[in-house]
Amino acid sequence: MSRNPALTFVLTLAASITLALTPTAHAQAPDWAKIRIGVEANYPPFSQMGTDGKFSGFDIDIANALCAQMKAECTLVSQEWDGMMPALNARKFDMIVASMTISEERLKVADFSDSYYDIPSTFVAKTGTFQDIGAAALKGKTIIVTRNTPRAKYLADNYKDSQILQVAKEADVTMELAAGRGDIGFGSSLAATMAFLKSAEGKAFSKVGPPINPSGNKAGGTGIAMRKGETTLRSKVNAALKTISANGVYKSINDKYFDVNIRGE
């Protein structure tokens, strides 16, 4: 039977377009042999960058331990805090290991691993300055906090008559406080203790009031953020977290930096 040249051309073209538009197996299900990890190197003892340009800290060790467990080749990508979520969703990296609190607001734009540690927040001020951290006691006072965090939202919701000084990164909270540019700081209770209150600059300061969970336990803890729908990567990360928690690797990293178990278990 003779072929219709025009029909053959149309069918061939249609087949070519179909093949071109069909996602490859790799695009549909990456094997995650290579992973880029966003880190924020301004939050000791969780993350920092030395003069040699190398990252170090609890978060960095956790990221490397997870990669080793997943047998993945990982690249750490330095990113300023404010740009973390936009950079993740712009595919600058594949996940964030940067002490990011799991909140209802963040869960709208990203998926998270299981919590890998859980530390409350605290107010810090010059010793003896404040006995009460209620909204009335801090009326008109300047409170320093890292912007784009559950802590900043907590202050906005509960301290409407205070002046809120929002800074770029967690280390800036106590730096600005020590410089006298605010009356009281609000940050991670552990970071405040490890990086500030034990330092020479922090000797005149103390924690004020009880520990606070600014997320209200609605989501809970600190997790590793990934793009929405990356279920394979999330499963791999959660499995690796369980393994390093069970085999002692997590404990060895924890004990390297802290005197308490920050896993919250």
C-alpha positions in Angstrom: 0.0 0.0 0.0 1.4 3.4 -1.0 2.2 5.9 1.8 0.9 9.4 2.0 4.1 11.6 2.3 2.2 14.5 4.0 0.6 12.1 6.5 3.9 10.4 7.2 5.5 13.8 7.9 2.7 14.8 10.3 2.9 11.5 12.2 6.7 11.7 12.5 6.6 15.3 13.7 3.9 14.4 16.3 6.0 11.5 17.6 9.0 13.7 17.9 7.1 16.3 19.8 5.7 13.7 22.1 9.2 12.3 22.9 10.6 15.8 23.4 7.8 16.6 25.9 8.0 13.3 27.8 10.0 13.8 31.1 13.0 11.6 31.5 13.0 9.1 34.3 15.8 11.1 35.9 13.7 14.3 35.8 10.8 12.5 37.4 12.7 10.7 40.1 16.2 12.1 40.8 18.5 9.6 42.5 19.9 12.4 44.7 23.4 11.1 44.3 24.4 14.8 44.2 22.8 17.3 46.6 23.3 21.0 47.1 22.8 22.2 50.6 22.0 25.8 51.6 23.8 26.9 54.8 24.0 30.2 56.7 27.5 30.6 58.0 26.7 33.3 60.6 25.2 31.4 63.5 27.9 29.9 65.8 28.0 27.3 67.2 25.6 25.9 64.6 27.4 27.3 61.5 30.2 29.6 60.7 33.0 30.1 58.2 36.6 30.3 59.1 39.3 32.6 57.6 40.2 29.6 55.4 36.8 29.7 53.8 35.7 26.4 55.4 32.4 25.8 57.1 32.1 24.4 60.6 29.5 24.0 63.3 26.7 21.7 64.4 24.5 22.2 61.4 27.5 21.6 59.1 28.4 18.4 60.8 24.8 17.2 60.6 24.7 18.0 56.9 27.9 16.1 56.3 26.7 13.1 58.4 23.4 12.9 56.5 25.2 13.0 53.2 27.6 10.3 54.3 24.6 8.1 55.4 22.8 8.8 52.1 26.0 8.1 50.2 25.5 11.4 48.4 28.0 13.9 47.0 27.1 17.1 48.7 28.0 20.7 48.0 27.5 23.4 50.7 26.2 26.7 49.4 26.5 29.8 51.6 23.3 31.9 51.6 22.2 34.9 53.6 19.3 34.2 55.9 16.8 36.5 54.2 17.3 34.7 50.8 17.1 31.1 52.1 13.6 30.2 51.0 13.7 32.1 47.7 17.0 30.5 46.8 15.6 27.1 47.6 12.6 27.5 45.4 14.8 29.0 42.6 16.8 25.8 42.7 20.0 27.4 43.9 20.2 24.4 46.2 18.1 21.4 47.1 17.7 21.6 50.8 18.4 23.9 53.7 20.3 22.9 56.8 20.4 26.1 58.8 18.6 25.7 62.1 15.3 26.6 60.5 12.3 26.4 62.7 9.3 24.4 61.3 6.4 26.8 61.3 2.9 26.8 59.8 3.9 29.7 57.6 7.0 28.0 56.2 5.1 24.8 55.6 3.1 26.7 53.0 6.1 27.2 50.8 8.4 24.2 51.6 8.4 20.7 52.9 10.4 19.8 56.0 12.2 16.7 57.4 11.4 15.4 60.8 12.8 17.7 63.5 16.5 17.3 64.2 16.6 19.5 67.3 14.2 21.6 69.4 15.4 24.5 71.4 13.2 27.2 72.9 13.8 31.0 72.6 14.7 33.4 75.4 15.0 37.1 76.2 18.4 38.4 77.0 19.2 41.8 78.6 21.7 43.5 80.9 21.6 41.7 84.3 19.1 43.3 86.6 17.5 45.5 84.0 14.2 43.5 83.7 12.4 41.3 86.1 9.3 40.9 83.9 9.1 40.2 80.1 5.4 40.8 79.8 4.1 43.2 77.1 3.4 45.9 79.7 6.9 45.7 81.1 8.5 46.0 77.7 6.2 48.8 76.4 8.2 51.4 74.6 11.4 49.3 74.9 13.4 48.2 71.8 13.5 44.5 71.3 16.1 43.0 68.9 15.2 40.0 66.9 16.2 38.2 63.6 13.8 39.1 60.8 11.8 36.6 58.9 11.6 34.2 61.8 8.8 32.8 64.0 10.4 34.9 66.8 9.8 38.1 64.8 6.2 37.2 64.2 5.8 36.3 67.9 7.0 39.8 68.9 4.8 41.5 66.3 1.8 39.6 67.6 2.5 40.0 71.4 4.5 43.2 71.8 2.6 45.7 69.8 3.6 48.6 72.0 7.4 47.8 71.8 9.8 49.0 69.2 11.1 46.0 67.2 14.6 46.2 65.8 14.9 43.4 63.1 18.4 42.3 62.2 19.7 40.2 59.3 21.1 37.2 61.3 21.0 35.6 64.7 24.5 36.7 65.7 23.4 40.4 65.1 20.8 40.1 67.9 23.4 40.0 70.7 25.9 42.1 68.8 23.4 45.0 68.6 22.4 44.4 72.2 26.0 44.6 73.4 26.4 47.8 71.4 23.5 49.4 73.2 21.2 49.7 70.2 18.3 47.9 71.9 17.0 47.2 75.4 16.5 43.5 75.2 17.2 40.7 72.7 15.0 37.8 71.7 16.8 34.7 70.3 17.7 31.1 70.6 18.3 30.2 74.2 21.2 27.9 73.4 22.9 30.2 71.0 22.6 33.0 73.5 24.3 30.9 76.1 27.0 29.3 74.0 28.0 32.3 71.8 27.2 35.3 73.9 26.6 34.9 77.6 29.8 32.8 78.0 31.8 35.4 76.0 33.6 38.5 77.4 31.0 40.7 75.7 28.2 38.9 77.4 29.3 38.8 81.0 27.1 41.7 81.9 24.0 40.1 80.4 21.6 37.4 81.5 18.6 35.4 80.3 15.3 37.0 81.4 12.1 35.1 82.0 11.2 31.5 81.1 11.9 29.7 77.8 9.4 30.5 75.1 8.3 28.5 72.0 7.3 31.2 69.5 5.7 28.6 67.2 3.4 27.5 70.0 4.2 23.8 69.2 1.9 24.0 66.1 4.6 22.6 63.9 7.5 21.9 66.2 11.2 21.8 66.2 13.9 22.6 63.7 13.9 20.8 60.4 15.6 20.6 57.0 13.6 22.4 54.3 13.1 21.1 50.8 11.0 22.2 47.9 7.4 21.1 47.9 6.9 17.7 46.4 10.4 16.4 46.7 9.1 13.3 48.5 12.0 11.0 47.6 14.6 13.4 49.0 12.5 13.9 52.1 12.2 10.2 52.7 16.0 9.7 52.3 16.7 12.6 54.7 14.3 11.3 57.3 15.7 7.7 57.0 19.3 9.1 57.4 18.3 11.1 60.4 16.9 8.0 62.1 20.0 6.1 61.3 22.5 8.6 62.6 20.3 9.0 65.8 20.4 5.3 66.4 24.0 4.6 65.6 25.6 7.2 67.8 26.7 9.6 65.1 24.2 12.3 66.1 25.2 12.0 69.8 28.9 12.5 68.9 28.1 15.6 67.0 25.8 16.9 69.7 28.4 16.3 72.4 31.1 18.0 70.4 29.2 21.3 70.7 26.8 21.1 73.7 26.5 19.9 77.2 22.9 18.9 76.8 20.9 16.8 74.4 19.4 19.3 72.0 17.3 16.7 70.2 14.6 17.3 72.8 14.2 13.6 73.6 
